[in-house]
């Protein structure tokens, strides 16, 4: 078929809400955009393990340690589902990791903030995973089959994460005045970065239109951000905590909460690599990868030895 | 370091006895045994399965989407293979 016909068929397929599968013809730009988007998403999952990993040994009880460990293990799994989805587009996982480690690839900026008290783990689960769910649920219906299927698995597991975070916040908010203060402090620090997770405003998001046409983005950044705020404000009220935005108020006419100006300078600055933990995160990642090299090699050697022994037995 | 990437395995899971195995995703592993162990760790953390198959991805032969039309034409014009093709008198309630 001619390129033009294939393009027509692809466009019709997507317009029809049919899924594109790995071996189907797709425009190069679609493939490239997807590789970038899915790998960034995968990187975010595995870098996202680091701020929480910081608290596994310090969580205040054995039960909470076990729960946090399970959550961080889930994030690793999410990374794997997503790397696998990216690989169906014809890239090698090692290439993607290399791009992460040498700074060419991006991941969600939120993970460049530090987790300095236990309530931060609550705030991450409640707000960061909450915002992630808001972003991810629509992607379960995106046009690329393997990505959509990976997102279904991710979303199923993610709702436990948000609830465990909310429970941490609830326990602290209902605890001693000091504990409540810690919860409030965590909310103060994580609120704005969580809102930034939805990306720049629609006016400053040049690729959004194309991605929406391709159905690999189904709602605009501002739309999802608004939804997140509308959902989260009543939850903060249940906690008895104050969202750190003096301009936040219900707008009867719009049927939404109005909110204050986001500090976009901070957002772009963290993306550029100048957030509080950018360097530390990448260093930790690189070290984990390099220190794991001998394990990967040993596994290959072991597998080869096992295969050779099997062959000997078969020959005898 | 000699670069030897772990091969890709496709993972199939039987969610419960009596159902067939279903493709759930893929992973890299040094060999099939490790693939099974890793599949257990990522794809059955919440009791999603009770039997796992792993297949080296390169061992799978797939039909090509380009020949979709040619491949499935033979079934295209045989509506009589479906029960709805046949008209039954109203008196026959169940068949």
Interface residues (C-beta under 8 A of the other chain):
Chain A: X1 X21 X23 X24 X25 X70 X73 X74 X76 X77 X80 X81 X84 X87 X92 X93 X94 X149 X150 X153 X157 X293 X296 X297 X299 X300 X302 X303 X306 X307
Chain B: X1 X2 X3 X4 X5 X6 X8 X24 X25 X26 X27 X28 X29 X30 X31 X33 X34 X41 X42 X45 X46 X62 X64 X65 X66
